[in-house]
Amino acid sequence: MDDLKKHTTKDGSLSLYSLFYEEGFHDKDGALRESTAKYLLPAQLEQFSNTEKIVILDVCMGLGYNTGCILEKLIQSNIKIEWHGLEIDQRPLKLALNEKTFQRIWSPKILHFFNCINKSGKWSEGFNEGTIHWGDARQKIYEIQDYIRFDLILLDPFSPQKCPELWSEEFISLLTKRLSFEGRLITYSTAASIRASFIRAGLKIYSIVPSVDDQNKWSAGTVAMRKGIERPFISKNCQFKDLSTREVEHLATRSSIPYRDPTGRGNSKEIISTRELEQSKSQLKYTSSWRKRWNTAQKQ
Ligand SMILES: C[S@@+](CC[C@H](N)C(=O)[O-])C[C@H]1O[C@@H](n2cnc3c(N)ncnc32)[C@H](O)[C@@H]1O
């Protein structure tokens, strides 16, 4: 457990820092707060109020905050839930379940869900069911039957520079194929490379509006969905919006060059260095000129 360090975030919720990835699992401002703002609200669960069943995929479950927030709401409705999780490390959830601060956040039903997943990898309660697929998400996604389509995909790996293998063009294309017709893929990432991969996979992308406390940020994440079906679903109570000019211009810079992992087994060093080489040969604008232009524009 040595490479995982526990700490309490500003909203009082437990999080971890990975010495291996040299990155925290959540925003310092709050693990629970981040899941609520970047995953629960953009999911707009009210859109499923007339649906019989919702199918969810949590990519990088970690301590389980993203899933926990969403299940907490859904479990109060009559919607049938099918849940799948992808996660390489069993320790974050185990560690969280041993902490009172974590246990206190959740209702008994959600704690039961976490305990079942932790103990047996499976959950079932009434019509609801869930399975975690422990291991590398790039391979374990194939354990999920091919016909299953996800209404919500929660994509929450470490940052692209630390864990490029889960942000590759190929993995994003794989996730896109598993998205239901009206489904949405939600991530905290605002990286141009990731957004450009979503677009190339045929998705329309939106920018998650930062919460009132985060008004200095230009975006809090990305929601991607299939083209053509999106409008009616995002009209009310909008937590995301079309990309601003600044964000669109970001996609025309070298930052938009994707992470490539054609074998689905590449290691992070290889993936990063291949991208750096591609960036160095690119005709696209330097990101520094985009940054300069927008920093200047903001100051005026
Ligand atoms: C930012 S944390 C996720 C936080 C989580 N969503 C939560 O609410 O606590 C990233 C997670 O990705 C997992 N991970 C790293 N590489 C992975 C891989 N190849 N396949 C699946 N999970 C992976 C890590 O073990 C870690 O739990």
The ligand as an SDF file (V2000), in Angstrom:
LIG
                    3D

 27 29  0  0  0  0  0  0  0  0999 V2000
   -7.8370    9.2820  -11.0730 C   0  0  0  0  0  0  0  0  0  0  0  0
   -7.9470    7.6920  -10.3970 S   0  0  0  0  0  0  0  0  0  0  0  0
   -9.6670    7.3460  -10.4790 C   0  0  0  0  0  0  0  0  0  0  0  0
  -10.4890    8.0020   -9.4090 C   0  0  0  0  0  0  0  0  0  0  0  0
  -11.8390    7.3730   -9.2630 C   0  0  0  0  0  0  0  0  0  0  0  0
  -12.7090    7.5750  -10.3830 N   0  0  0  0  0  0  0  0  0  0  0  0
  -12.4990    7.7500   -7.9570 C   0  0  0  0  0  0  0  0  0  0  0  0
  -13.6060    8.2990   -7.9630 O   0  0  0  0  0  0  0  0  0  0  0  0
  -11.8940    7.4940   -6.9210 O   0  0  0  0  0  0  0  0  0  0  0  0
   -7.3390    6.6850  -11.7100 C   0  0  0  0  0  0  0  0  0  0  0  0
   -7.5150    5.1890  -11.5200 C   0  0  0  0  0  0  0  0  0  0  0  0
   -7.0920    4.5510  -12.7220 O   0  0  0  0  0  0  0  0  0  0  0  0
   -6.6250    3.2600  -12.3600 C   0  0  0  0  0  0  0  0  0  0  0  0
   -5.8420    2.7230  -13.5210 N   0  0  0  0  0  0  0  0  0  0  0  0
   -4.5880    3.0720  -13.9120 C   0  0  0  0  0  0  0  0  0  0  0  0
   -4.2460    2.3900  -15.0160 N   0  0  0  0  0  0  0  0  0  0  0  0
   -5.2930    1.5950  -15.3300 C   0  0  0  0  0  0  0  0  0  0  0  0
   -5.5390    0.6530  -16.3700 C   0  0  0  0  0  0  0  0  0  0  0  0
   -4.6340    0.4070  -17.3310 N   0  0  0  0  0  0  0  0  0  0  0  0
   -6.7320    0.0170  -16.3910 N   0  0  0  0  0  0  0  0  0  0  0  0
   -7.6700    0.2630  -15.4340 C   0  0  0  0  0  0  0  0  0  0  0  0
   -7.4860    1.1360  -14.4310 N   0  0  0  0  0  0  0  0  0  0  0  0
   -6.3290    1.8060  -14.3780 C   0  0  0  0  0  0  0  0  0  0  0  0
   -5.8380    3.5310  -11.1150 C   0  0  0  0  0  0  0  0  0  0  0  0
   -5.6610    2.3490  -10.3610 O   0  0  0  0  0  0  0  0  0  0  0  0
   -6.7280    4.5620  -10.3980 C   0  0  0  0  0  0  0  0  0  0  0  0
   -7.5890    3.9330   -9.5080 O   0  0  0  0  0  0  0  0  0  0  0  0
  1  2  1  0
  2  3  1  0
  2 10  1  0
  3  4  1  0
  4  5  1  0
  5  6  1  0
  5  7  1  0
  7  8  2  0
  7  9  1  0
 10 11  1  0
 11 12  1  0
 11 26  1  0
 12 13  1  0
 13 14  1  0
 13 24  1  0
 14 15  1  0
 14 23  1  0
 15 16  2  0
 16 17  1  0
 17 18  1  0
 17 23  2  0
 18 19  1  0
 18 20  2  0
 20 21  1  0
 21 22  2  0
 22 23  1  0
 24 25  1  0
 24 26  1  0
 26 27  1  0
M  CHG  2   2   1   9  -1
M  END
$$$$
